[in-house]
Amino acid sequence: LFNVAIRDRGMVGRLLNNVVTRYVAIWSYSLYLVHSGMILAFTGENAGFTTPTILAILCSFAYAIIMWRWVERPLAGWRQRRERVMMSRSEV
């Protein structure tokens, strides 16, 4: 997929480089962690394509966006700042 995303200028390449696809990729780990629990909580054992399932998916996306914005992104920035400090100390 990576190779196609970088080199393909056709429909598949455009789809993989789409803004929406990129954000879903950013949120994908949180979505992976939470989606099954949300679907189970909203639908119980009856997880067909119903209104509760759609609500569970929307809540999963909302949770993933919140986690990325308020947890993952700040921690990534903290890690990068910490690495720069450690690198500057090792150069001295």
C-alpha positions in Angstrom: 0.0 0.0 0.0 2.8 2.4 0.8 4.4 2.0 -2.6 1.0 2.5 -4.3 0.3 5.6 -2.2 3.6 7.1 -3.1 3.9 6.2 -6.8 0.4 5.6 -8.2 -1.2 8.6 -9.7 -4.4 6.7 -10.7 -7.6 6.3 -8.7 -6.1 4.1 -6.0 -3.2 6.5 -5.4 -5.7 9.5 -5.2 -7.9 7.5 -2.8 -4.9 6.6 -0.5 -3.7 10.3 -0.5 -7.1 11.7 0.1 -7.4 14.0 3.2 -10.1 11.8 4.7 -8.1 8.7 4.3 -5.1 10.3 5.9 -7.1 11.4 9.0 -8.6 7.9 9.3 -5.1 6.5 9.2 -4.1 8.9 12.0 -7.0 7.9 14.1 -6.8 4.2 13.2 -5.1 2.9 16.3 -7.6 4.4 18.7 -10.4 3.2 16.4 -8.9 -0.3 16.5 -8.8 -0.2 20.3 -12.4 1.1 20.9 -14.6 0.0 18.0 -15.6 -3.5 19.2 -16.3 -2.3 22.7 -18.5 0.5 21.5 -20.4 -1.7 19.1 -20.9 -4.3 21.9 -22.0 -1.6 24.3 -24.5 -0.1 21.9 -25.9 -3.2 20.3 -25.4 -6.1 22.8 -25.1 -9.3 20.9 -27.2 -8.1 17.9 -24.5 -6.2 15.9 -26.3 -6.0 12.5 -26.3 -2.8 10.4 -28.8 -1.0 12.5 -29.1 2.5 14.0 -27.3 1.5 17.3 -24.4 0.1 15.2 -24.1 3.3 13.2 -24.2 5.3 16.5 -21.4 3.1 17.9 -19.3 3.7 14.8 -19.8 7.4 15.0 -19.0 7.4 18.8 -15.9 5.3 18.0 -14.7 8.0 15.5 -15.5 10.7 18.0 -13.5 8.9 20.7 -10.6 8.3 18.4 -10.5 12.0 17.4 -10.6 13.1 21.0 -7.8 10.7 22.0 -5.6 11.8 19.0 -6.2 15.5 19.8 -5.9 15.5 23.6 -3.6 12.5 24.3 -1.6 11.1 21.3 -0.6 14.4 19.7 0.5 16.1 22.9 2.5 13.0 23.9 4.2 12.9 20.5 5.2 16.5 20.9 6.5 15.9 24.4 8.5 12.9 23.1 10.1 14.9 20.3 11.0 17.7 22.7 12.5 15.2 25.1 14.5 13.6 22.3 15.9 17.0 21.2 17.0 17.7 24.8 18.6 14.3 25.1 20.4 14.8 21.8 21.7 18.3 22.8 23.0 16.9 26.1 24.9 14.1 24.3 26.5 16.6 22.0 28.1 18.5 24.9 
